[in-house]
């Protein structure tokens, strides 16, 4: 009876996910490229691009060069904030040819208590943007230092925001999918992200679901002012969706889609690279709650692992129902695999991939209880510095939702 009940539960969950959860499994929206040369310069607002960069020597040159090559006809500034790098990131950024004098490199100041490192750098970039463009209009584009941009990207983002009267436009950039570890784990990241944040629900103004991908976030200056600037989320380690929630819940329209004009150039050649990326914030997102962790582990087993086990190792009704849930999970994953030009056969590994992410989440909890905290970019975050506590307080107030990873974790 237990096995039949378990298989019925798994099948029911998958039925709900497939038919009543924002069609998360379908291909997400993609903006068609807009040629900036065809835009009316007089109608193009100012755009300030803010790039927080800490020890990004391998990628900063390509990132900055791609931003300086944008065809956007309006006034545009690229602001790189060198956030205490030890590898010459700022020096390399300054060496990028800048014939149109669009580039400013800011040497970051020490991080004050209560701020996450990235957001403190972004805040300094925001301040520089307001110095360069004092009027409270136009846009700020937040992007990472390991992303390259097609020359049409900024024009495309601004055109979407203007045409749809949006306060925020965000895109999940194309991710590296070359190594065996990336082929196995990266498409599932995109799939799980869409499961937790269905793009159709994010883009629906009647839905409270809010999400963003930190690799590309274009936000109106007026909207950023309305929510209190970057300081309003200063302690959030899950900054992209926190920002999206603040904008949407303050009455602003937001958009989330896939990008065909921006690509991450950060490689994740080995499984442990992705493990570290997940483990750094997974337990933070669960509010350091052992009960939330237990619920997450049980949920992952029921939804992703049990259907395969039931299909392969039981018989009768439990086997048939489990097989039905397993087939539904694999079928829902196929559109994501196609997006990465991978064979649908990779869907057979989805239970193992789910197990990997579950174990990484458990590892995150173990790190916390052993006193290691959250470590990223040679920084360790603990409750005592206020950053994580601020995030949990925001989470408790309903600003953000639980999830396993974020848009900028792989970007």
N, C-alpha and C positions, 0 to 999 in steps of 0.2 A: 504493500500500500504506500509506503514512504516513497519508493521509486516512482510510482505512478503519479503521486502528488507532486513530486519534484519535477517530473517531466511536464505535467500540466502547467505548473507555475512558469517554467522556462518558456513553454510555447505561448502562454498567454502574454508574458512580458514581450516576447518578440512580435506577437501580433499587434500589440499596442504600439511598439516602437515603429514598426513598418508603416502602419496605417494612420496613426494618430499623433505622431511626434514630429510634426513639421517637415515630413519627407526629408529627414536629415541625410539619408543615404543617396539622394539624387545629387547630380553635379551642381555645385554652387554657382552663383552668378559670376560672370566675368565681364569686366568693362571693356568695350571695344576701344582700341587706341584712338586718341584724338590728336591730330596734327596741330601743334601749337602755332604754326605759321598761318593757319586758317582762322585763328581766334582774333577778335578785335582787341588790340592792345589797350584801348581806352576803357574796356570793360573788364580787364584782367586785374584783380586785386593783388596787393603785395603778398608774397609768400616768403616766409622765413623757414628754412630747413634746419632743424636742430639734430645734431648727431652726437650723442654721448659716446665717448670712446675711452676705454681703459685697456691698455695692452693689446691693441689691435693692429700691430705693425704689419702682419701678413696681408691684411685686407683694406686698410684705411686708404691707401693710394687709389685703388680701383674704385672704392665707394665714392670718394670725393670727386674723382675725375668724372664719374658717371653723372653726378649731381651738377657739376659745373657745365656739363655738356647738354643740359636740358634745353629744349626748344621753347620753353615758356616765354611768351613775349612781354609779360608784365615784369615789374621790378621783383627781383628775387635775390635773397641772401642765403648763403650756406654757412652755418655756424657749427664748428666742431668744438666740443668741449673736451679738452684733454684731462681726463679724470684720474690724475695721479699716476699716469703710465710710467713704467720703468723700461720700456723697450723702444723709446723714441717715436711713439705714435704721433705726438704733436709736431715734431720736427718733420716727419714724413708727410704729414698733411700739408704743412706750409710749403713743401717743395712741389706740390702739384701745380702745374701751369694754370694760371687764372687770368687770362687776357681781359676778361670783362669785369674784373675786380669784384667778384661776388663772394669771395671766401673770407671768413673771419675765424681765427683759431683762438679760443679762450683757454687760458691755463686755469684749471679748476682749483677752487679753494678747498681746504680741509672740510670734511663732512661733519656737520654739527649733529648732536644727539637727536634721535627721533626721525632721521631721514634715512631712506635706503640710498645706497651709493648711486645707482643709476638715476633716481629721481632728483637727487641733489644736483647732479650734472645737468639734467634736463632743465631744472629750475634756473640754473645759471645761464643756460641757453635761452630760456624764455626771457630773462632779464635783458640779455644782449639783444634779443629780437625787439623788445620794446624800446631799447635805446636807438636801434637802427631805424625802426618804423614806429614812431610814438603814437600815431593815430590808432585807436582801438578798432581797427577793421582788418580785413584781409585774413590770412590763414597762417598757421604754423604746421609744418609737416615734421612729425617725429619719425625718425628711422634709425636703424641700427648701423653700426660701422662695418658690418660684414655682409652688406647687401649692395648689389649693383643695380642700377636703374636704366631702363631704356630711355632714350632722349625724350620720348613722348609722355613719360610717366606723370610728371607734375601737371602737365596740361590736361591729361586725362582725369586725374583726381579732381582738379579744380572744376573742370567742365561738369563732372558728375555732381559735385556739391552745389554748383550754381543752378544747374538744370532741375535738380530735384529738391532744392532749397533745404539742404542738409547741413547740420552743424558738424557732423563728423563722417568721414569716409575712411574706412580701414580695409586693407587687403592682406590676405595670407600670401606671402611671397612664395615663389617656387623654391622647393627645398632640394638639397643634394640627395640623390638616390643612386649612388654608384657602387659603394662597397656592399658586400653581403649583409653587413649589419644594418646599413641604411635601407636596403631593399626590403629587409624583413620588418624593420621597426618604424621607419619614417612614414610610410603610407598609413599605418595604423594610427600614428599620432594625428594626422589630418582627419582620419575617420572618427576617432574618439572625440576630437575637438568638435566636429560637426554634430556628433551625437549629443554632447552636452550643451552646445550652443547652435541649434539649428539655424542656418543662415536666414531662412524664411521668417522665423520667429524674431530674430534680432532685427530684421529689416521691417517688421510689421509694427507700426506705431501703436497699435492696440495691445501688443504683447509687452509684458514687463521684462522679458528676456533681453539682456544686453551683453554684448560681447565685442571684442576687437582683437586684432592680431598686431602685436607691438612692432613688428617690422615695418609697417606702413600705417600711420595714423595721421590723416589730415584733419585739423580741427580749426573751426572759426575762432578768431581772437575774441569775439564777443561772447561765444559760448564758454571759452576758457575763463574769461573774466567773471561770467555769471556763476560759475561753480567755485570761484575762489582761487583760480590759477592752479599751477602744479602743486602749490603748498597744500591744497585740499586733500591730496593723496600722498603726502610726503613719506609716510611710513609703509605704504603698500608694497609688498614684494610681488604681488600679482597686479602690476600697475595698469596693464592695458585694459582688462575688463573692468577694473575699478573706475578708470576714466570713462569708459563707455557707459557704465551704469549711472555715474554722476551726470553725464550729459543727457542721457535719455530720460532719466527720472526728473530732471529739471525742465523737461518739456522740449528738448532738442531732438531732431530727427537724426538717426544714425544709419549707416550702411556697412555691411560686412560681406566681402566676396573674395574670390580667388584672383590672383594677379597673373597676367601673362607678360608683364612689363618690369617685374622686379624679381631678383633671384638671390637667394642666400648662397654665399660662397664659403661658408663655414663647413668643413667636413666633419663627419662623425664616423671615422673609419672602423671603430671597434664597439662592441656592445657596452663595454664599461664607460665609454664616453657618453652614451645616451643614458645609461644608468645614473651617472653622477648628475646629469642635467635634470632628470626626473626627481631624484632623491633630494635635491637641494630645497625644494619647496613643497613636496607632496604632503608632508605632515603639517606644514603651516596651513595649507588649504583646508585641512580637516580640523583646524582650531586646536591642535594638540590634544584632541579628544580620543582616548582609547576606545570609547563606544563608537564614535564615528569611524575609526579605523576598522573595528570589528565589522560594522555594517558594510563598509566598503569592500572588505575582503569577502564577506559572505555574498554580497551582490555580484562581485566579479565572478565568483565560482558558479553561482546559479545561472548567470546570463551567458557567460563565455565558455566555461570549462565543462560544466555538467552536461550540456547537450551532446557534446562529442563522446563523453564517457558513457552516457546512457545509450547512444546509438551503437557504440562498438562493443559494449560489455554487458548489455542486458538483452532481454528478449521480450516478445509480446508487446503489450500496449506501451510500456515504458520505453522500449526500444523505438517504436514507431513515432511516438510523440517527441522523444528526444531527437530523433533523426530529423523530424520536421523543424524543430527549433534550430538545429545545427545548419540545415540547408538555408533557412531564412537568414541566419547570421552571415553565412558565406555569400549568399546572393546580394545582401545589402552592402557587402564590402567590395563587390566586383567593380562598381563605377569608380571607386577611389583607385583601385589597382589600374584601371584603364587610364586614369589621369596620369599615372606615373609610368605608363607604357609597360606594365608588368603583366605577366600571365595570370589569369584567374586562379591558377593552381596555387598561387601564394595564399589564397584564402583558407586553404587547408591548415595553415600554420597559425591562424587567428587565435585559437585557444592557447597555444604556446606563447604568443605575443602578449595576450592578456595576462597570462601568468607572469611574464617578465615584468610588466608594469605593476602588477600587484605586489610582487616581491620587492621592487624598487620602492614602492610606497611603504612597505613594512620596514625596509632598510632605512628610509627617512625617519620613521618613528624611533628605530633603534638608535640612530645617530643622535636624535634629540635627547633621549633618555640617558644616553651615555655622556651628555654634556658637550657634544660637538657643535650643536647649533646648525645654522645654514651657512655654508661656505661657498662663495662664488667670486671669481676674479680676485683671488687672494684676500677676500674680505670674509670675516666671520660675523654673522648676525645672531644675536641672542636676545632674549626678552629684556635684558637689562639696558640695551641701548634704545629701546622704545620703538624701533622700527616694526618689529613683528607684533608687538602689543597693539600698535596703531592699526595694523592690518586686521587683527582679530576683532578689535572693537568695531571697525567698519563692517566686517563680515557679520558680526552679531547684530548690527543695525540694519542688516538686509541689503547692504550696498552691493555685495558680490555673492556669487554662488559657488558651491563646491565644484571642483574639477580636478583632473589629474595633471594637466599641463596647460601651457598658455601658448598663444600665437608666437611670441618672441622667444620662447625657450629654444626652439630649433632654428629660429631666424637669427 
